[in-house]
């Protein structure tokens, strides 16, 4: 651009949402007197209702909101989960409850982690964590654990080596949903979990290993300006990944499932989150299919 401006003696208006402290950051804070800088947030836009901004704040994790709506230059890296609360794990299934699971797969260095939650309350009821076990033994342990919790749907990491294992789980009768961790999908899942933690819709298990992972989990920027999420070198993030898959499953089921129930004034649609649906409140029988 600069050679064209030199020839034409023109001006350039360089507009962007901040994406870390890159060349745009350097230009924005340059001491060159030929440059002027301006900063506007979404709250300065008179065409965006305040209610929409509040909605965005509730539905967006803190880091993304600061960058995309407040136009802040964030540090090159930092902690992802700035707010979360913990709760003890029940470690026992209850009759009549419906559960959902998130499964992050590993074999040697990393850990396989299975996190199970009550689909209604979103309470984490159990966590299975192990490593250095062959796939046959892993599948057997996962099946045994899931069976204790009434064979719930499992959102499982199908990235790389996980893909054939998810197929094996399905062939073994487990209702598994394969989820691939791409840079885009991982960002969506991490941000989804961060929002649920901010709202305190979900609490992490009060276990030191799990707390430590969440307290260390950090973001950096890729060359394209996108968030990259991981544990620091030498540490694990398998519990975080399992929770991301679980929270993604809870969110998917909340948005995908609609229920119909009878009242005196007829049949009405109930498109509320499944977590807010009280099964025992309705004296009726019905079939449901989450796939449909």
C-alpha positions in Angstrom: 0.0 0.0 0.0 2.7 2.5 0.9 4.3 2.7 -2.6 0.9 3.6 -4.0 0.3 6.3 -1.3 3.8 7.7 -2.1 3.0 8.0 -5.9 -0.5 9.4 -5.5 0.3 11.3 -2.3 -2.9 9.8 -0.9 -4.1 8.8 2.5 -5.0 5.4 4.1 -7.8 4.6 6.5 -6.7 1.4 8.2 -9.7 -0.2 10.1 -9.6 -3.5 12.1 -10.8 -5.3 15.1 -7.7 -5.9 17.3 -6.2 -9.3 16.9 -3.4 -9.4 19.5 -0.4 -7.2 19.5 0.6 -7.4 15.9 1.6 -4.9 13.2 -1.7 -3.2 13.5 -1.0 -2.7 17.2 2.4 -1.2 16.3 0.9 1.2 13.8 -1.9 2.2 16.2 0.6 3.2 18.9 3.3 4.6 16.6 4.8 8.0 17.5 4.9 8.9 13.8 3.2 12.4 13.5 1.8 11.3 10.1 -0.5 8.9 11.8 -3.7 9.6 13.9 -5.5 7.0 15.8 -9.1 6.5 16.8 -10.8 4.0 19.0 -14.5 3.1 19.0 -16.3 0.3 20.8 -19.6 -1.2 19.9 -21.2 0.8 22.7 -20.3 4.0 20.7 -22.4 2.8 17.8 -25.8 4.5 18.0 -27.4 1.9 15.8 -26.7 -1.0 18.2 -29.4 -1.2 20.9 -28.0 -1.6 24.5 -30.1 -4.7 24.9 -28.2 -6.4 22.0 -24.9 -5.6 23.6 -26.0 -7.0 26.9 -27.2 -10.1 25.1 -23.7 -10.4 23.4 -22.0 -10.0 26.8 -24.1 -12.8 28.2 -23.5 -15.1 25.3 -19.8 -14.4 24.6 -16.8 -15.3 26.7 -15.0 -12.4 28.3 -11.9 -12.5 26.1 -13.9 -12.5 22.9 -16.2 -9.7 24.1 -13.3 -7.5 25.1 -11.7 -8.0 21.6 -14.7 -8.0 19.3 -17.0 -5.5 21.1 -14.7 -3.3 23.2 -11.9 -3.3 20.6 -9.2 -4.0 23.2 -5.7 -5.2 22.3 -5.3 -8.3 24.4 -1.9 -9.6 25.5 -0.2 -12.2 23.3 -1.3 -14.9 25.8 -3.3 -15.2 29.0 -5.6 -17.4 31.0 -8.8 -18.5 29.3 -11.0 -19.3 32.3 -11.1 -16.2 34.4 -14.2 -17.3 36.3 -15.3 -20.7 37.4 -16.7 -22.3 40.5 -16.2 -25.8 41.8 -18.5 -28.5 43.3 -17.9 -31.9 44.8 -18.5 -35.0 42.6 -21.4 -37.3 43.6 -19.7 -40.5 42.1 -23.0 -42.3 42.2 -25.8 -42.6 39.6 -29.4 -42.0 40.5 -32.4 -43.9 39.3 -34.6 -42.0 36.9 -31.9 -39.5 35.9 -30.6 -38.9 32.4 -26.9 -38.3 31.8 -24.6 -37.0 29.1 -20.8 -37.6 28.8 -17.7 -35.9 27.2 -14.8 -38.2 26.3 -11.3 -37.1 25.4 -9.2 -39.9 24.2 -5.4 -40.6 24.6 -3.2 -43.6 25.0 0.3 -43.0 26.4 1.5 -39.6 27.5 -1.8 -37.8 27.8 -4.9 -39.0 29.6 -8.2 -40.4 28.5 -10.9 -38.5 30.5 -14.6 -39.3 30.6 -16.7 -36.6 32.3 -20.4 -37.4 33.1 -23.1 -34.9 33.9 -26.8 -34.9 34.8 -28.5 -33.5 31.7 -31.1 -31.7 33.7 -29.0 -30.0 36.5 -25.7 -30.0 34.5 -24.1 -31.3 37.7 -20.9 -33.2 37.1 -21.5 -36.6 38.7 -18.3 -38.5 37.8 -14.9 -38.3 36.1 -12.9 -41.2 34.9 -9.2 -40.4 34.2 -6.4 -42.9 33.2 -3.5 -43.3 30.8 -1.0 -45.8 29.4 -3.7 -48.5 28.8 -4.3 -50.2 25.5 -7.4 -49.4 23.4 -9.1 -52.7 24.2 -8.9 -52.1 27.9 -9.9 -48.5 27.5 -13.1 -49.4 25.6 -14.0 -52.0 28.2 -13.5 -49.5 31.1 -15.5 -46.8 29.3 -18.3 -49.2 28.5 -18.5 -50.3 32.1 -18.5 -46.8 33.4 -21.2 -45.6 31.0 -23.4 -48.5 31.8 -23.4 -47.5 35.5 -24.9 -44.2 34.3 -27.7 -45.7 32.2 -25.7 -45.7 28.9 -25.7 -41.9 28.1 -24.9 -40.3 24.8 -21.2 -39.5 24.6 -19.6 -36.6 22.8 -16.2 -37.9 22.0 -13.0 -36.5 20.4 -12.7 -38.1 17.0 -9.6 -36.2 15.9 -6.8 -38.3 14.4 -6.4 -41.6 16.3 -9.8 -40.9 18.0 -11.8 -41.5 14.8 -11.4 -45.3 14.6 -11.9 -45.6 18.4 -15.2 -43.7 18.2 -16.2 -46.1 15.5 -15.3 -49.0 17.8 -17.3 -47.5 20.6 -20.3 -47.2 18.3 -19.9 -50.8 17.1 -19.8 -51.8 20.8 -23.2 -50.3 21.3 -22.2 -47.0 22.8 -24.2 -44.0 21.6 -21.2 -41.9 20.6 -21.1 -38.6 18.7 -17.7 -37.9 17.1 -16.4 -34.4 17.4 -13.3 -33.2 15.5 -11.1 -30.6 17.1 -10.2 -28.2 14.3 -8.9 -24.7 15.1 -12.4 -23.3 14.5 -14.4 -25.9 16.3 -12.0 -25.9 19.3 -12.4 -22.2 19.6 -16.2 -22.5 19.5 -16.1 -25.3 22.2 -13.7 -23.5 24.5 -15.7 -20.3 24.3 -19.0 -22.2 24.8 -17.6 -23.7 28.0 -16.2 -20.3 29.2 -19.6 -18.7 28.8 -21.3 -21.6 30.7 -18.7 -21.2 33.5 -19.2 -17.4 33.6 -23.0 -17.9 33.9 -22.3 -20.6 36.5 -24.5 -22.9 34.5 -21.9 -25.6 35.0 -19.4 -26.0 37.8 -16.1 -27.9 37.5 -15.4 -30.9 39.8 -13.6 -29.9 43.0 -10.6 -32.1 42.3 -7.0 -30.7 42.4 -6.0 -32.2 39.0 -9.0 -30.6 37.3 -8.7 -27.3 39.1 -5.0 -27.0 38.1 -5.8 -27.7 34.4 -8.4 -24.9 34.4 -6.2 -22.5 36.2 -3.3 -23.1 33.7 -5.3 -23.3 30.5 -4.2 -20.4 28.3 -4.6 -18.8 24.9 -2.1 -17.4 22.4 -2.6 -16.0 18.9 -1.9 -17.7 15.7 -0.3 -15.9 12.8 -3.7 -15.4 11.3 -4.8 -13.6 14.5 -7.0 -16.5 15.8 -7.1 -17.7 19.4 -5.1 -20.9 20.1 -5.9 -22.8 23.3 -3.7 -25.2 25.2 -2.0 -26.1 28.5 1.5 -24.7 29.0 4.3 -27.0 27.8 4.7 -30.0 30.1 1.2 -29.9 31.4 -2.1 -31.6 30.5 -5.4 -30.3 29.3 -7.4 -33.5 28.9 -9.9 -32.7 31.7 -10.5 -29.3 30.0 -11.0 -31.0 26.6 -13.4 -33.6 28.2 -15.4 -30.7 29.8 -15.5 -28.8 26.5 -17.0 -31.9 24.8 -19.5 -32.3 27.6 -20.6 -28.6 27.6 -20.8 -28.7 23.8 -23.1 -31.7 24.0 -25.3 -30.0 26.7 -25.5 -26.9 24.5 -26.3 -28.9 21.3 -29.1 -30.9 23.0 -30.5 -27.7 24.6 -30.7 -26.0 21.1 -31.7 -29.1 19.1 -34.5 -30.6 21.2 -38.0 -29.2 21.4 -40.7 -30.7 23.6 -44.5 -30.6 23.3 -46.8 -30.8 26.3 -50.5 -30.6 26.9 -52.2 -27.8 28.8 -55.8 -26.8 29.2 -55.6 -24.5 26.2 -54.1 -27.1 23.9 -50.8 -28.4 22.7 -47.9 -25.9 23.0 -44.3 -25.9 22.0 -41.6 -25.8 24.7 -38.3 -24.7 23.2 -36.6 -24.2 26.5 -33.3 -25.7 27.4 -33.4 -29.3 28.2 -31.8 -28.4 31.5 -34.8 -26.5 32.5 -37.3 -29.2 31.6 -38.7 -30.9 34.7 -39.7 -34.4 33.6 -41.6 -35.2 36.8 -43.9 -32.2 36.4 -45.9 -33.7 33.6 -48.1 -36.7 34.2 -47.9 -38.1 30.7 -46.0 -40.6 28.5 -44.2 -39.8 25.3 -41.4 -40.9 23.1 -38.5 -38.8 22.1 -35.6 -39.1 19.7 -32.6 -36.8 20.1 -31.5 -37.5 16.5 -34.8 -36.1 15.2 
